[in-house]
Amino acid sequence: MSFARTAPLIERRSFLKMAGAAWAATLAPGSAFALARTDAVYASGFMAPDGSYGIATVTEQGEIVEKVALPARAHGMAYSVATGKSVAFSRRPGTYAMIFDPAGRSEPIVISAIEGRHFFGHGCFSADGRLLYATENDFAANRGMVGIYDGTNVFARIGEFPTYGIGPHDMTLSPDGKLLVIANGGIETHPDFGRTKLNLDHMEPSLALVDTETGALVERHTMPDRWRQLSTRHVDIDAKGRIWFACQYEGPRNDLPPLAGSFAPGEDIRFVDLPEEATIALANYVGAIAVNRAEGLVCLTSPKEGVAVTLDAVTGKLIRQETILDAAGVAASPKAFAVSSYDGDFAGRHSDVAWDQHIVRIGRV
Amino acid sequence: MRLLTLVTLGFSLLATVAVAQDSNGMTPRVVNEAAVPAVLAKAVDDFIRPGYLDLMETTAALSEASHLFCEEPSEESLGNLQLVFDDTVQKWSTIEIVRVGPVLEQNRFERFLFFPDRKSTGLKQVQRIIATKDETATKPETLKIKSVAVQGLGALEYVLYGTGSEELPNEANGFRCRYGAAIADNLAEVAAELHDAWEKPDGVQAEWKKPGPDNPSFRDNKEVVTGLLGILVHGVETVKDQRIRPFYAGIVDGVPDRGHPKLAVYWRSGNTMPSLYANFTALETLFNISDMRSLLPADSKSVAGSANFVFKSLVRVSEEIDLPIDEAIADDEQRAKLDFIVLNADDLLQRLNKDFGGAIGLSAGFSFADGD
């Protein structure tokens, strides 16, 4: 049994009931990342040709190093430099997250959302890697929550605080570890209605900075009235601590809304002024964003028209626009970015999988 | 049952082979632009618009039967009204698979059917209206501004089949009956709005038929085809996750779920399985009447055949579950049919989302770009 022995029984039970015991058996000691090699630098969720799901570690050149099966589709991932651990969250409205060591030094730990909550598919570790933060839905109250999990105690849930918005999606940590940067997408969902968006006519998107020590709201940015249907969904931070955000627009398809922007804590948000051609190519839907801090670059991907748009992190100007069919995840590479696709491409190399929406960089760039 | 499952899985392998060939370069993975306009025209003109027309006509009949029953109550006129109610459930369960467009505006979907009602919030509101004889619930104009939970099919089902309904034939123009008639009027009004919205040539039907840069919903053929496949995929997902799982979770760790029959939609009127039957039939009809097969490259036509095989199995088996839903769950043979539906609905999702989506040039059906 690969679950940590001290994991709360009730969570294990409910998870096994959901996932099926057969899958749990695949997590037997030694089977997950036991052959880990040091050249694995990325991890991403995927769908196999038979329709099953998993996560894989991948080299800089896009070669798959190893795969591990998952019981349901994964979504966002995070990595802790301090502990070397990664986490994969199930796709919303999923109820599991798996914490694993890409180097195979310890067994994976699976946690389940508590009663009345589900995960939104993203989260991050604290600076010291001892805590895991997850965006969650308190669906009865229709409010976003951050669930806090203790890495020193098999990631038991030890607390929570609000995201100060509804429908939180992506979340990251400020470089000093003191703030959580939360993209409250502003869209109401409820597991009784699957992924159906319940409030498109009165969305409340916002970006919230929350104190990791106290859970207090430090600042919150809403979208301008004209762009109330601009759902803030993904975030990353550049070398100067500036927060970059990417959006998906729920308004008329023939609008041309701003789809990304940035701000430094304490400042107003500033939208990126993209050329119309790039805005059209992003098709009102940025699926992922990544910053390359060393190179001062920001990359936005969109699967709808299949494009990756690279910006200068200082000026916000467009540097490059590449057509990548079914562009999915993006993460920093040594010189620019690695981009994956639903079609199986990863950094230009094809594998017989459909890559999921996000890539995490394992280790330092 | 086992044989059915095995046969279905056999088709699944065939479909996988076909798609694998496509990805090996036999056919470029692009949307068949030439085929799209006819497919969308058929989907709108031969499925969606007739579906709302049927709903408008049936709810008009429901309204008429309700008022007639209130004026001249009898066991016979109640039976007649209940038959029209069953027919309304059928017509709604057909067109409700279209969870896009006008039905999602102004809470029309929830006003027509508020479900699920996990904590019985809606039920309690309906019971309170009946207990307090709230006259504002007997007029459509004041009923429609009340909670969505008290003005749709679920509320009418409670009026006609819930506790106290046995008294209905004994009192002319009684409160309960007039409340039911107001619900029927409300349903007819919503259905007429939906019908009118889809009949406007330059309205929502044009959005589906003529994608383009100025279209507020779909920019090109790929987007509109994704939207059409999305109706099917989300329709199957909804039946599986929101209509079946709440009352029957299938076999968990080798043991059949004991079930929660009172969480099933329309359990009071015995319309649970007839409704699921109509859902599956509608999905199959939309797939075929719009000739989605024509979107497939010549070397991948078998993908449509294998999807149709599962569609037909689901339609047939859902019709074979003919006991009231609580008895069906307790009956080994009928429960096995529910297991079959759960398993094959999963399989159908794969075929549509991955096999069919991939074969017609979409992103292997991997994402509908809906918030990931």
Interface residues (C-beta under 8 A of the other chain):
Chain A: L16 K17 G20 A21 M47 P49 D50 G51 H75 R91 R92 G121 H169 G185 I187 D192 F193 G194 R195 T196 K197 L200 D201 S231 R233 Q248 P252 R253 N254 A283 Y285 G287 P303 K304 D326 A328 Y342 D343 A354 D356 Q357
Chain B: T16 A20 R29 R99 L104 E105 P116 R118 P213 D214 N215 P216 S217 F218 R219 E223 H234 E237 T238 D241 Q242 V252 D253 Q350 K354 S363 A364 F366 S367 A369 D370 G371 D372
